[in-house]
Amino acid sequence: METQALDFPRINAVLRTNGTGEVTINGTSHAIEAADEAAVLTDALRIITETAAQLGRPVRVSTTDPDGRGLIIVSPEGVVSEATPNKPTPKREQDTLPITGTPSPEPAKVTAAPAPAAPVAPPVEETAAHPAGAAPVTFGAAVSDAAAQEPAPAATPAAAEPATGPSLKDTSFLISTPVLQPATRGWRGALSRLGFRMDPSPEELAEREDIRTVSQHWPGPRTVAVVNRKGGANKTPTVVMLSAILARYSGAATVAWDNNESQGTLGWRTEQGGHNNSVLDLIDSSQALLSPSAQAAEIARFVHHQTADKFDVLRSDENDEGDHEVTAEEVDIAHQVLTRYYRLIVMDSGNTARAANWRRMIHHTNQLVVPVTAIENRAEAARLTLQTLESRGGHDAELARNAVVIVSESTDAKRSMSGDALKRARDEARRIADGFAPHVRAVVRIPYDPALVNGPIRYEALQEATQRAWLAAGAAVAGGF
């Protein structure tokens, strides 16, 4: 079918998530509005099928949806199949190429016992029975005749050879390769739901792989530290979003811990439980929480559960009259308690890399995350943070080399920017990301989203593109576990 489909007429089909779409045939646009995505697709296929029926042959359609671009073939009967772009074969591939495959191995040399010497036949004399010019009896024929008259010698039994095939122990009839599920997004997903099974797009396959990565469970707890020496670098939103991604997809018990020296802001950006307890209350009750008789649910008296995003928050001390600063020993105690009750710990931090609690946090860290907004001084502070850790050597330097840098587009300037200014902001974010890339394990860019600017942060409040970017960031972090 695909070989019969021509590039004329030019057909482009757009499918949007808001219940609208558009089919353009040779420049003539047909706008579509329907109740849902499936209804939009049905109308689009009707328009395209009518065109194919008028031509009496299949047509090629370029599709566009939020998941990307693709090509499909639609027959006059409305049958849909996937197409591949027509690409001319390069001339160098058209020419005959020498065969450079791996040569066949030489057959094994078998040394056989020498055959017994055959009796020499007497010369054939011209007789009445064999007159001159008659076909003489050849030696081969004479041997064959003799062999036919004499019984063949009994074959010598060969020595039994050990079996060389796989044993039953190494054999399995189970299918180990996972079955590729059909597409669920965009044109491909809509067609699959209508009964035309379509493979997922590369974008959807990449998303599935990120989901698989963040859904893993690891033997033993894992601790993530989110650090930048400059305030306003997006540390707290990064802690919230990574905790939400890891908790939602992995199902593992996850806690976000505000490890500020005194007062942090994590509690202000998250949901509060039915109490006012903080890390200091948890430390005071650590002996009871670590006792053999302690039950898992008892931790709820000290953390604040996020009902939608499925992780807990351990707040810093918010007592305005207090002046207590968390010590290194207290970080050890709190970390010991949390690893008893949680598999994943995501730690927020203050701005002082020399503080005792900051340095002790790094001691417990498995994966370092450095958030930065696309502003020069925040990027420079991130660089200095990594440089400080690298200069300390050992575990700290290894964390710096294996770090994940998350570059968010500026939230301050975005409120009043448009047009060329927005492009410059994206270019700046790209420039900063490219600058960090040679020095760390991964760099992820996050688009601007007003839901991250003020107030409590909720995963579902983010735009779809922002959710996808944070999923990629979560996969980059989980890849270091």
C-alpha positions, 0 to 999 in steps of 0.5 A: 500500500505504501508504495502506491501512496504518492506525495500528491496531494500534500496532506497535513493533519494536526491533532490537538489536546483541546478537542480541535484539529485541522486537515490541510489538503494542498493548502486548503484547510479543514478545521475540526472541533469535536467533543474529544480527541477520538471525535477529532480523529474520526472527522479527520480520517473521514476527510482524508478517506474521502480524498483517497476514495476520489483518487482511487488510491492510498494517500500519504499524510503528515501528522502533527500532535503534541508528541511530535510528527509522523507519517501514515498511509490512509487507503480509500477504504479507511485502512490506516498504516504507518509510513516511512519517509521516502529517502533516496538511496545515496549514490555510494550505496547504489554502487556495488560494494565488495563483500567484507563479511567475516570469512568462514572458518576452515573446516577441521582437519580430520586425520583418517587411517590409510585405506588398504591398497587396492589390487591392481587389475591386470591389463585388459587383453583383446579377446573375443569377449572384449574385442578391440574398440569395445567399451572396456570394464573400468577399475571402478566398475570392477570394484563396485561389482566385487563389493556388490558380491561380498558382504560389507565388513561390520562397522566399528562402533564409534566412541560415544561423544558428549552432548554439545547442545544446551542442557535442560538447566539452561533451557527455558520456554519463557519469553524474556523479551517484553512485548511492545505495547501500542502507542497511547499518545498523539495520532498513534495513540488515537489510531490505536484506540480506534483499532489500528495498532500503531507502534509508539513514537520515539518520544513516547518510547523515551518517556516510557524509558524514563518512567521505567528508570524512576520506577526502580527499587534499589537495595538500601535507602538512597539520599539525594542532596539538592545544593546551591550556595545562592538563594533563589536558585530553585532549590526548594521547587527542585526538592518538591518536584523530584520527591513527587516524581520518585514517589509517584512512579516508584511507590517507594516511601519518600521524604523531603527533608529541609536541612536548613541550618535554622528556618527553611522554606520547604514547609511554605511550599508544601502541604501541612499535616495535622501538627506543627512538628519539625526535624527538632521534634523528630530528633528529640524522639529518635530513641523511641523511633529507633527502638525495636518495638516502634511501628512504621506509622509512628513517623506520621507524628513528625512528617507532613504527608502530601496527599496528592503527590504521595511523599512526606515532608520533614520541616525545618524548625519554624519557631521565630523565637528559637535560635537553634542551628542543626548540628552535624550530630543531629543530621546523623541522628535524623538520617538514621531515623529516616533511613529506618522508615523511608527508601528515598530521602531528598534533602533541601539545603541552606546556602552555606557550604561551610556549615556543619549540617551542610557538610554532614548532609554531603557525607550521607549523599548518594546523588548530588543535584545542583539546581540553577535558574538561567541567571548569571549569578545563580549559575556562577554560584552553582559552579562555585558549589561544584568547585568547592566539592571537587577541591575537597576530594574523595567522596565530595569530588566524586559527587561533583563529577557525578552531579545532575544540574537542573537549569530552569528558565528564569522565573523572575524575568518571564513575567514581563517578557515576550517575543525576542526577550523570551527567545533570549531567555531560552538561549541563555538557559541553553548557554548555561546548560551547555557550559555545565555539560562537560563537567557533570554526569547530566544536565536537564533543562526545565521550561518556565511554569507559573505554577512553580513561582509562588504558593504550594507546589503540586505536580498536577498543576504543572503544564504537560511540557513541564511535567515531562521535563521533570520526569526526565530530571527524575530519570537522570537522578535515579540513573545515579543510584 
